[in-house]
Amino acid sequence: RKGFLIALPLIIAYAVIAGASPSAMRAVIMQVILMISVFFYREYDAMTALFAALLLLLLQNPFAILSASLLLSFSATFGILLLNGVLLQMFWRHRPKNRALAKIYGCIVSTITVSFSAMVFTMPVTLLILGSASMLSLISNLLIIWAVSVVMIGGIFMLAAAVISMALAEILVNILHLPLTYMVWVITKLGGLVE
């Protein structure tokens, strides 16, 4: 509970740094609801938190419903909450007996099911906003998800290193350049297939 009190200002700072976009505010509101439920020993329901976040954002600004950021963020989160658990259960029945292989299988399957769940529910929004959508987005997600994780975690270490030594931070920047280059390459190649 003390950890949540420390995390709360950091979460609010994240929202400010992210420009208080509807997608960032959705994440912050859902996290604050989670913290409140833990703090008061209440059960957390993610779907209720999602719709509470939507209600709060629309009460604050009814025109936010026209924001692509809000529509995509809420539809992706709704898809993950609604579909991901069902898909995971379906795939988990076929996991390998070996513990190490089951762990690897679980990582791969959860990446696929989360990406697919979000994509299924964001595709209609993408079609509405852009007039087109591509099934290649699932493939690109699967190819770059590891790189996104490496870059995010590496970026945190790079910022911490910059406080200690700029030379150390520059080394980390050069290391992070590799997965970033890979991500751009994958997106460029798959984007070329769509055109």
matplotlib code that plots the C-alpha trace (Angstrom):
import matplotlib.pyplot as plt

x = [0.0, 2.9, 4.3, 1.1, 1.3, 4.8, 3.8, 0.7, 2.7, 4.9, 1.9, 0.5, 3.9, 3.8, 0.4, 1.8, 5.0, 2.8, 0.9, -2.2, -3.5, -6.7, -4.8, -2.4, -5.2, -7.1, -4.1, -3.6, -7.2, -7.3, -4.1, -5.4, -8.6, -6.5, -4.5, -7.6, -9.1, -5.9, -5.5, -9.1, -8.9, -11.6, -11.7, -10.5, -12.5, -10.6, -13.6, -15.4, -12.2, -12.0, -15.6, -15.1, -12.1, -14.1, -16.9, -14.5, -12.7, -16.0, -17.4, -14.3, -14.4, -17.3, -15.5, -12.8, -15.0, -13.8, -10.1, -8.4, -6.1, -9.1, -10.9, -7.8, -6.7, -10.2, -10.9, -7.5, -7.9, -11.5, -10.3, -7.5, -9.9, -12.6, -10.8, -7.2, -8.2, -10.3, -7.5, -4.9, -7.0, -7.5, -3.8, -2.7, -4.3, -1.6, 1.4, 4.5, 5.0, 8.6, 8.7, 11.2, 9.5, 6.1, 7.6, 8.8, 5.5, 3.6, 5.7, 5.1, 1.4, 0.7, 2.4, 0.3, -3.0, -2.6, -1.7, -4.5, -7.1, -6.1, -6.0, -9.5, -11.0, -8.9, -9.3, -12.9, -11.7, -8.7, -11.0, -13.3, -10.5, -8.1, -10.4, -8.0, -6.5, -3.8, -3.6, 0.2, 0.0, -0.2, 2.9, 4.8, 3.7, 5.1, 8.3, 9.1, 7.5, 10.8, 12.6, 10.0, 10.6, 14.4, 14.2, 11.8, 13.8, 17.1, 15.8, 15.1, 18.6, 20.0, 18.2, 19.5, 23.1, 22.9, 22.6, 25.9, 27.9, 27.1, 29.7, 27.9, 24.6, 26.2, 27.3, 23.7, 22.4, 24.6, 23.4, 19.7, 20.3, 20.4, 16.9, 15.5, 17.1, 15.6, 12.1, 12.3, 13.5, 10.6, 8.0, 9.5, 9.5, 6.0, 4.7, 6.1, 4.1, 0.9, 1.5]
y = [0.0, 2.4, 1.6, 2.7, 6.1, 6.5, 5.4, 7.7, 10.9, 9.1, 7.9, 11.5, 12.7, 10.1, 11.6, 15.1, 14.0, 12.0, 15.3, 14.1, 12.5, 10.5, 7.2, 8.3, 9.5, 6.2, 4.3, 6.6, 6.5, 2.7, 2.5, 4.9, 2.9, -0.2, 1.5, 2.7, -0.8, -2.3, 0.5, -0.1, -3.9, -4.0, -6.3, -4.6, -5.1, -4.0, -3.7, -1.4, 0.6, 1.0, 2.3, 4.5, 6.0, 6.6, 8.2, 10.5, 11.6, 12.3, 14.2, 16.4, 16.8, 15.3, 16.0, 13.6, 10.9, 12.2, 11.6, 8.8, 8.3, 7.7, 5.4, 3.3, 3.1, 2.1, -0.3, -2.0, -2.3, -3.5, -6.2, -7.3, -7.5, -9.3, -11.7, -12.3, -14.5, -16.8, -17.1, -17.8, -20.6, -22.1, -22.1, -23.0, -26.5, -27.3, -26.2, -28.5, -30.7, -29.5, -26.6, -24.5, -25.0, -24.2, -20.9, -20.0, -21.2, -19.0, -15.9, -16.4, -17.3, -14.3, -12.0, -13.3, -13.3, -9.8, -8.4, -10.3, -9.2, -5.6, -5.8, -7.3, -4.5, -1.6, -2.7, -1.3, 2.0, 2.1, 1.4, 4.2, 6.8, 5.9, 4.1, 1.0, -1.5, -4.2, -7.8, -7.3, -5.3, -8.6, -9.9, -6.6, -6.7, -10.2, -9.4, -6.2, -6.7, -8.0, -4.9, -2.6, -4.2, -4.0, -0.3, 0.6, -1.1, 0.1, 3.6, 3.6, 2.4, 5.0, 7.8, 6.5, 6.2, 9.8, 11.0, 9.1, 9.4, 10.8, 8.5, 5.4, 6.8, 7.2, 3.5, 2.5, 4.7, 2.9, -0.5, 0.6, 1.9, -1.8, -2.8, 0.6, 0.1, -3.4, -2.0, 0.7, -2.0, -4.3, -1.5, -0.2, -3.6, -4.6, -1.1, -1.5, -4.7, -2.8, -0.1]
z = [0.0, 0.7, -2.7, -4.3, -2.5, -3.9, -7.4, -7.6, -8.2, -10.7, -12.7, -12.7, -13.9, -16.7, -17.8, -17.9, -19.8, -22.3, -23.0, -21.1, -24.3, -24.0, -24.3, -21.5, -19.3, -19.8, -18.6, -15.6, -14.6, -14.8, -12.7, -10.1, -9.8, -9.3, -6.6, -4.8, -4.9, -3.5, -0.9, 0.4, 0.0, -2.7, -5.8, -9.0, -12.2, -15.2, -17.5, -14.9, -14.6, -18.4, -18.7, -15.6, -17.4, -20.5, -18.5, -16.7, -19.9, -21.7, -18.7, -18.8, -22.6, -24.6, -27.8, -26.8, -28.4, -31.7, -30.8, -32.7, -29.7, -27.4, -29.8, -30.5, -26.9, -25.6, -28.4, -28.0, -24.2, -24.5, -27.0, -24.7, -21.7, -23.6, -25.9, -24.6, -21.6, -23.9, -26.4, -23.8, -22.3, -25.7, -26.5, -23.0, -23.3, -26.0, -24.0, -23.9, -20.8, -20.4, -17.9, -19.8, -23.2, -21.5, -20.4, -23.9, -25.4, -22.9, -23.8, -27.5, -27.2, -24.9, -27.3, -30.2, -28.2, -26.9, -30.3, -32.0, -29.3, -29.7, -33.5, -33.8, -31.9, -33.3, -36.9, -37.3, -35.7, -38.1, -41.0, -39.9, -39.3, -42.1, -44.5, -44.6, -42.3, -42.8, -41.5, -41.7, -38.5, -36.5, -38.3, -37.7, -34.0, -33.6, -35.3, -33.3, -29.9, -28.4, -29.8, -28.3, -24.9, -25.2, -26.2, -23.4, -20.7, -22.2, -22.4, -18.7, -18.0, -20.4, -18.6, -15.2, -16.7, -18.0, -14.4, -13.6, -16.8, -20.2, -21.7, -20.3, -21.6, -25.1, -25.0, -24.2, -27.0, -29.5, -28.2, -28.4, -32.0, -33.2, -32.1, -33.2, -36.7, -36.8, -35.9, -38.6, -41.2, -40.4, -40.5, -43.8, -45.5, -44.3, -45.2, -48.7, -49.1, -48.4, -51.0]

ax = plt.figure().add_subplot(projection="3d")
ax.plot(x, y, z, "-o")
ax.set_aspect("equal")
plt.show()
